Amino acid sequence: MTTFIREREMIVMADEMNGNSAGDCAATKVTEALTFVTERIASRPRVGIVLGSGLGCIADAVENPVAIPYGDIPHWPRTTAQGHAGRLVLGELEGVKVVVMQGRVHHYEGYSASEVTFPIRVLGELGISTLFATNASGGVNLGYRPGDLVAVYDHINFMGINPLAGRNNEKWGPRFPDMSYAYDHEYLEMLESAAAEEKIPLRRGVYIAFSGPSFETPAEIRMARVMGADIVGMSTIPEVITANHMNVRAAAVSCVANFAAGVKPEKLRHQEVLDSMARAARSMERLLRGFLRKIS
């Protein structure tokens, strides 16, 4: 991991020596990735979907798919986390043009905040107007149980990073974007309506994110509960901030994969997360399909 981070630092230093600012360099890389993707598709997607741990199987439902491995796309960060396949899948779902990220990268993998959100920048330039993010989470709210689906209506960024730090690219969005409605309230209502029609129990909750990769301590979970958090994870927030910056409407649904630390006496295991998400994948797909039918 130390070698990986050092390589990233050397790349930044090289850009600076060549007279490129970090902002200019990022925009150039986004353009190169965008060009690579657009050359391989016939039409632009309307909705971007980010699939979290254990939910990659939902990408298999995309019709007329064009699948591109992350490793083939210029500058696209490669996922190393278990349960993230690492492919971009473009096609249709419920008659809506979609682009599906079959897995994401995380800050704890050694990536900077701007690298974590590089895919969202590309999707924004690709023309999406909606971002639908999913993730696995721990249940902070004592009333939540593994398997519950939670529509995120607000978040607490406890990751110590923000993808908008550094020079702002006015082409992408304003220096100080408003986050009052980071999770689109109309979309929240659509999600709840779709859930009711599909007879899928759906809660509303506040998501708090830590940087990881260690799971949180019981004391940190007690703190999160006092702060008003219902679920906890290690992703999504940088993506949603970036989407809002680019004027892309965002929705997020989390699956409670386990009880957060201290709620039960058992220790936390990542395999437990993957197993819970596999069981919840079908419900998540039905909810996603219902949501897409409503926005179509």
C-alpha positions in Angstrom: 0.0 0.0 0.0 2.9 2.4 0.8 4.4 1.8 -2.6 1.0 2.4 -4.2 0.6 5.8 -2.5 4.2 6.8 -3.3 3.5 6.1 -7.0 0.5 8.4 -6.8 2.6 11.1 -5.2 5.2 10.8 -8.0 2.5 11.2 -10.7 1.2 14.4 -9.0 4.8 15.8 -8.8 5.4 15.0 -12.5 2.2 16.9 -13.4 3.4 19.9 -11.4 6.8 19.9 -13.0 5.2 19.8 -16.4 3.2 22.9 -15.5 -0.1 21.2 -15.2 -2.4 22.0 -12.3 -4.2 19.2 -10.5 -7.5 20.5 -11.8 -6.3 20.7 -15.4 -4.8 17.2 -15.2 -8.0 15.8 -13.7 -10.2 17.3 -16.4 -7.8 16.0 -19.1 -8.0 12.5 -17.7 -11.8 12.6 -17.5 -11.9 13.6 -21.1 -9.7 10.7 -22.1 -11.8 8.2 -20.2 -15.0 9.7 -21.6 -13.7 9.4 -25.2 -12.8 5.8 -24.7 -16.2 4.9 -23.3 -18.3 6.9 -25.9 -16.4 5.2 -28.8 -17.9 1.9 -27.6 -21.6 2.8 -27.2 -24.3 3.9 -29.5 -26.2 6.2 -27.2 -25.7 8.1 -23.9 -27.1 6.8 -20.6 -29.5 8.7 -18.5 -29.0 7.0 -15.1 -25.8 6.0 -13.4 -26.0 3.1 -11.0 -23.3 2.3 -8.4 -23.4 -1.3 -7.1 -21.9 -1.8 -3.7 -20.4 -4.9 -2.0 -22.2 -8.1 -3.0 -24.6 -6.4 -5.4 -22.7 -6.8 -8.6 -25.2 -9.5 -9.8 -27.7 -6.7 -10.6 -25.6 -5.7 -13.5 -26.5 -9.1 -15.1 -30.1 -7.8 -15.6 -29.0 -5.0 -18.0 -30.3 -5.6 -21.5 -28.2 -5.2 -24.6 -25.1 -4.8 -22.4 -21.7 -3.4 -23.4 -19.3 -4.4 -20.6 -16.0 -2.6 -20.2 -13.4 -3.7 -17.6 -12.2 -0.9 -15.5 -8.7 -1.8 -16.3 -9.3 -1.0 -20.0 -10.5 2.6 -19.4 -7.8 5.2 -19.3 -7.1 6.5 -15.7 -10.1 4.6 -14.3 -9.2 3.4 -10.7 -9.2 -0.4 -10.3 -11.1 -1.9 -7.4 -9.3 -4.2 -5.0 -12.1 -4.8 -2.5 -13.7 -8.3 -2.3 -17.2 -8.3 -3.8 -16.5 -5.6 -6.4 -16.2 -7.0 -10.0 -14.7 -3.9 -11.6 -16.7 -3.5 -14.8 -18.7 -0.7 -16.4 -21.9 -2.1 -17.9 -23.9 0.1 -20.3 -27.4 -0.8 -21.7 -31.0 -0.6 -20.8 -33.1 -1.5 -17.7 -36.8 -1.0 -17.6 -36.5 0.9 -20.9 -34.1 3.4 -19.4 -30.6 3.9 -20.7 -28.3 3.1 -17.8 -24.6 2.9 -17.0 -23.8 0.5 -14.2 -20.7 0.6 -12.1 -20.2 -3.1 -11.1 -18.2 -2.2 -8.0 -16.5 1.0 -6.7 -13.2 2.0 -5.3 -12.7 3.3 -1.7 -10.5 5.8 0.0 -9.1 2.9 2.2 -7.7 1.2 -0.9 -5.1 4.0 -1.2 -7.0 6.3 -3.5 -7.4 10.0 -3.0 -10.9 11.6 -2.8 -10.6 12.8 -6.4 -9.6 9.4 -7.6 -12.5 7.8 -5.7 -14.9 10.1 -7.5 -13.2 10.1 -10.9 -15.9 7.6 -12.2 -18.7 9.9 -11.2 -17.0 12.8 -13.1 -16.8 10.6 -16.2 -20.5 9.6 -15.8 -21.5 13.2 -15.3 -19.7 14.2 -18.5 -21.3 11.1 -20.2 -24.6 12.9 -19.6 -26.3 11.2 -16.7 -28.9 13.2 -14.9 -29.5 10.8 -12.1 -27.2 8.8 -9.8 -28.5 5.8 -8.0 -25.9 4.6 -5.4 -26.1 1.4 -3.3 -24.0 0.2 -0.5 -23.7 -2.2 2.4 -24.0 -0.8 5.9 -23.9 -1.6 9.6 -27.1 -1.0 11.6 -26.5 1.9 14.1 -30.2 2.4 14.8 -31.1 -0.3 17.3 -34.4 -0.8 15.5 -32.6 -1.8 12.3 -32.0 -5.5 11.4 -29.7 -7.2 8.8 -31.5 -7.3 5.5 -33.3 -4.0 5.9 -33.2 -1.6 3.0 -32.8 2.0 3.9 -33.4 5.0 1.6 -30.7 7.6 2.6 -32.1 11.0 3.2 -29.1 12.7 4.6 -25.5 11.9 5.6 -22.7 12.7 8.0 -19.3 12.9 6.4 -16.9 11.5 9.0 -14.3 10.3 6.5 -11.9 13.2 6.8 -11.9 13.8 3.1 -14.0 15.8 0.6 -13.7 15.3 -3.2 -14.2 19.0 -3.8 -11.0 20.0 -1.9 -8.5 21.8 -4.2 -8.9 24.1 -7.1 -12.5 24.2 -8.3 -13.4 23.4 -11.9 -16.2 25.9 -12.7 -17.2 23.8 -15.7 -18.2 21.0 -13.4 -19.9 23.1 -10.7 -19.7 25.9 -8.1 -17.0 26.4 -5.5 -19.5 26.0 -2.7 -22.3 23.7 -3.7 -25.4 23.5 -1.5 -26.0 20.1 0.3 -29.4 20.9 1.9 -31.0 18.2 -0.4 -28.0 16.1 -1.3 -30.5 13.2 -1.7 -33.3 14.3 -3.9 -36.5 14.4 -2.0 -38.7 13.7 -5.0 -36.6 10.6 -5.6 -37.1 9.6 -2.0 -40.9 9.7 -2.5 -40.5 7.7 -5.7 -38.4 5.1 -3.9 -41.0 4.7 -1.1 -43.8 4.5 -3.7 -41.9 1.8 -5.6 -41.2 -0.1 -2.4 -44.9 0.0 -1.5 -45.9 -1.3 -4.9 -43.3 -4.1 -4.7 -44.2 -4.9 -1.1 -40.6 -4.3 0.0 -40.1 -2.8 3.5 -38.1 0.4 3.1 -36.8 2.7 5.9 -35.5 6.2 5.8 -32.1 6.8 7.4 -29.1 9.0 7.9 -25.9 7.5 6.7 -22.5 8.2 8.3 -19.3 7.2 6.6 -15.9 6.5 8.2 -12.7 6.1 6.1 -12.1 2.4 7.0 -10.9 -0.2 6.3 -11.2 -1.2 10.0 -14.7 -1.6 11.2 -15.8 1.0 13.7 -15.4 0.6 17.5 -18.4 0.3 19.8 -17.5 3.8 21.1 -17.6 5.2 17.6 -20.9 3.6 17.0 -22.4 5.1 20.2 -21.1 8.5 19.1 -22.7 8.0 15.6 -26.0 7.1 17.2 -25.9 10.3 19.4 -25.1 12.3 16.3 -28.3 11.0 14.6 -26.9 8.3 12.3 -29.0 5.2 11.5 -26.5 3.3 9.4 -22.7 3.3 8.9 -20.4 2.5 6.0 -17.2 3.5 4.1 -18.4 4.8 0.8 -21.1 6.7 -1.2 -20.8 10.1 0.4 -17.9 11.3 -1.9 -19.9 10.1 -4.9 -23.1 11.9 -3.8 -21.1 15.1 -3.1 -19.6 15.0 -6.5 -23.0 14.3 -8.2 -24.5 17.3 -6.5 -21.5 19.4 -7.6 -22.2 18.4 -11.2 -26.0 19.1 -10.8 -26.8 15.4 -11.0 -29.8 14.4 -8.9 -28.8 11.6 -6.4 -30.6 8.8 -4.6 -29.0 6.1 -2.4 -30.3 2.9 -0.9 -28.3 1.0 1.7 -28.7 -2.6 2.7 -28.1 -3.3 6.4 -25.6 -6.1 6.2 -25.0 -6.6 9.9 -25.4 -5.0 13.3 -22.8 -2.3 13.9 -20.0 -2.8 16.5 -21.3 -3.1 20.1 -24.9 -3.9 19.2 -24.3 -7.6 19.5 -21.4 -9.4 21.2 -20.1 -11.0 18.0 -17.1 -9.7 16.1 -17.7 -8.2 12.6 -16.6 -10.1 9.5 -16.6 -8.9 5.9 -17.8 -12.3 4.7 -21.0 -11.6 6.8 -21.5 -8.4 4.8 -21.1 -10.3 1.4 -23.5 -13.0 2.5 -26.2 -10.6 3.7 -25.9 -8.6 0.5 -26.3 -11.6 -1.7 -29.6 -12.4 0.1 -30.8 -8.8 -0.3 -29.8 -8.5 -4.0 -33.1 -9.6 -5.4 -35.1 -7.0 -3.3 -32.6 -4.3 -4.3 -33.1 -5.1 -7.9 -36.9 -5.0 -7.7 -36.7 -1.7 -5.9 -34.3 -0.3 -8.5 -36.5 -1.5 -11.3 -39.6 0.1 -9.7 -37.7 3.4 -9.3 -36.6 3.4 -12.9 -40.1 2.8 -14.1 -41.2 5.9 -12.2 -38.5 8.2 -13.5 -39.0 7.0 -17.1 
